[in-house]
Amino acid sequence: MRPNLNDIFNRALSAHRAGQLDAAAALYREVLSHSKKQFAPLHLLGVIEGQRGNLAEGIRQISKALRLEPRSAEAHLNLGRLQGEAGDLVNAERNLRKAIAYDPQSALAYSNLAAVYRRMKLYDQAKASADEALRINPNEWMALINRGNLFLAVNLPAQAKADYERAAALFPSSAEAWSGLAHALLDLKHYQEAIPLLEKIVKEDPELDIFRGRLFVTKMVICDWSRYENDRAECISAISRNPAQAMPYDSIIVTEDPSLHLSCAITYTQAKISEAEPLWQGERYAHEKIRIGYVSPDFRDHAVGRIIAGLFEHHDRTKFELYGFSTAQDQSALRTRIKSAFDHFVEINPTNGLESAQRIRDEEIDILIDLAGHTRHSGLEAMAFKPSPVQVTWLGFPGTTGAPFMDYIIADPTVIPANQESFYLEKIARLPDTYQPNDGDLKVAERPSRDAVGLPPNGLVFSCFNNTFKITPEVFDIWMRLLGQIEGSVLWLIEGNAAAKANLIKEAAKRGISPECLVFAPPADYATYLARTQLADLFLDNNYWNGHSTASDALRCGVPVITCQGSSFASRVASSLLRAIEMPELITHSLEEYEALALKLARDPALLAATKEKLAKNRLTTPLFDTGRFTRHLESAYQTMYERAQRGESPASFTVEALPPKT
């Protein structure tokens, strides 16, 4: 006797609505075993496969259903949604457009279309689609999330926050609404508001990508060290299980383990940056000069811009033609200076990788250098299209990109020793002194009075002008012990954010140190910052992430830097700088050595004076601030990369031979 197919189908629907996907799928298949050409069970079986994550099978089943009812708006909607999830954006757009054609009042179709357009970098169309979805149904919470995602993509976090809050109010169980809101709060620097939300997200879904790392780093930004050791250990354990638990930038703050940095970078790059068909197809350019393209958001008043401006001016224009591809802007004098140092300066859009890559490809760049890595507004999405025969990462991000489309990373023997090469996807191009450029012609203004910058009239000044997220409680313990042992001394810190300042004062009190012993320097322009830095006696470095440009700033201003060399790129930079200025005696290899050296110098005024005298002499005679020497070494690296590419050879690690020292 033939079974009652309507009864089976209704039981399947009930199971499907109850979330019993396996039971529902089995019942849909039972219906189809008796009658293969039934639209509804085919369509809904495809929906279930999509819910299970079997996107290809879901797409196949819904496509079969549409051959039976080609004008089904709902099926076109679900097919387009699954195609979007699978990354087939062209067909996703086509099917969502068909869904709208058959049902012009489908808010869901417009909402999904907004998500597809955002991923296609068609931001105007994305916003128009989301707006239309919300016009049709102001309570369409998914359209609010999709518009919020769009606002984040175009750097409008306040608008994103408003949309995510509305979505969360409409559908409180939406993880996407809460996670989007967390991202918006972080972009707005509303750290104290973000922390409880991040804690809620991690508690409810411990494996939700990146949020454990975001929570740890956010607490570090405001110097909230409650549960510090447990938080760090849990974060490292989570990354070991699933590298998507931290973004590449965050992973450097969480751990010194370069193997975990590599895992996080590879995972993040695979998830966020789609490798595309190369625009460069093996052509051999025959330019009169080697065309060097620098891609950066930091051709402006920024730490990277400040240390690299002199290098651009020192390039040998008889051999190299310089292109600057800028992904962010400001109106500073430094930007004007940097622009004038290039032969060609081009504004590109970091949110449209293909368009930017094509612009670069049109210029036939021989060597393309990324100066940002996994930081904001970088050019990695453009470089994924391989617009240049040689692609290099350098300077702005202290670690591997984890990107298969990057050929080289510029380093030195200290930041990437030979035994760590396996932790970098790129080949290593080692410069002989240090990987960090500096502007040797930069003059520092006369130092102000101590009173003018809020320092007491007497006493030793310990300093650290690094970002607050770099301060760890184990190093802060040392700083407080130093203050307790050196009478009249103070610790001079940058005033990063109000919460961090309050927390540091509280942490000092816990260790028996008066708030008066901590002096906070307010934000200032670069010239003022350098001038006042000269008043410090010692710069005490951080462990997981050293001072980079801040460390070279201190050395320029005659302030000895005491560092503790670690195992990661970021924790070895100050050691690289100290070797380049020929003061390796300030490098320590444990926190015990670090504390002992700081105490020794602080207690011995004659030794500290001799150290400062040596630093003042070395600043003028050693490689660290010799911009011309650095530029020649870098150009030698470019020449090696270029010649290998011209011979058709694959990238390979190499070390640049050092020029003779100054006489």
HELIX and SHEET records of a PDB file:
HELIX    1   1 LEU A    5  ARG A   17  1                                  13    
HELIX    2   2 LEU A   21  HIS A   34  1                                  14    
HELIX    3   3 PHE A   39  ARG A   52  1                                  14    
HELIX    4   4 LEU A   55  LEU A   68  1                                  14    
HELIX    5   5 ALA A   73  GLU A   85  1                                  13    
HELIX    6   6 LEU A   89  TYR A  102  1                                  14    
HELIX    7   7 ALA A  107  ARG A  119  1                                  13    
HELIX    8   8 TYR A  123  ILE A  136  1                                  14    
HELIX    9   9 TRP A  141  ALA A  153  1                                  13    
HELIX   10  10 PRO A  157  LEU A  170  1                                  14    
HELIX   11  11 ALA A  175  ASP A  187  1                                  13    
HELIX   12  12 TYR A  191  GLU A  204  1                                  14    
HELIX   13  13 PHE A  211  VAL A  221  1                                  11    
HELIX   14  14 TYR A  228  ARG A  241  1                                  14    
HELIX   15  15 PRO A  243  GLN A  245  5                                   3    
HELIX   16  16 PRO A  248  VAL A  254  1                                   7    
HELIX   17  17 PRO A  258  LYS A  272  1                                  15    
HELIX   18  18 ALA A  303  HIS A  314  1                                  12    
HELIX   19  19 ALA A  333  ALA A  341  1                                   9    
HELIX   20  20 GLY A  353  ASP A  362  1                                  10    
HELIX   21  21 LEU A  380  MET A  383  1                                   4    
HELIX   22  22 ALA A  418  PHE A  423  5                                   6    
HELIX   23  23 ASP A  451  VAL A  453  5                                   3    
HELIX   24  24 THR A  468  LYS A  470  5                                   3    
HELIX   25  25 PRO A  473  GLN A  485  1                                  13    
HELIX   26  26 ALA A  498  LYS A  510  1                                  13    
HELIX   27  27 PRO A  515  CYS A  517  5                                   3    
HELIX   28  28 TYR A  526  THR A  533  1                                   8    
HELIX   29  29 SER A  549  ARG A  556  1                                   8    
HELIX   30  30 VAL A  573  ALA A  580  1                                   8    
HELIX   31  31 PRO A  584  LEU A  586  5                                   3    
HELIX   32  32 LEU A  591  ARG A  603  1                                  13    
HELIX   33  33 PRO A  605  THR A  621  1                                  17    
HELIX   34  34 PRO A  623  PHE A  625  5                                   3    
HELIX   35  35 THR A  627  GLN A  646  1                                  20    
SHEET    1   A 8 HIS A 344  GLU A 347  0                                        
SHEET    2   A 8 PHE A 320  SER A 326  1                                        
SHEET    3   A 8 ILE A 290  SER A 296  1                                        
SHEET    4   A 8 ILE A 367  ASP A 370  1                                        
SHEET    5   A 8 VAL A 390  THR A 393  1                                        
SHEET    6   A 8 TYR A 408  ALA A 411  1                                        
SHEET    7   A 8 LYS A 427  ARG A 430  1                                        
SHEET    8   A 8 PHE A 654  THR A 655  1                                        
SHEET    1   B 6 LEU A 518  ALA A 521  0                                        
SHEET    2   B 6 VAL A 490  ILE A 494  1                                        
SHEET    3   B 6 VAL A 461  CYS A 464  1                                        
SHEET    4   B 6 LEU A 538  LEU A 540  1                                        
SHEET    5   B 6 VAL A 561  CYS A 564  1                                        
SHEET    6   B 6 ILE A 587  THR A 588  1                                        
END                                                                             
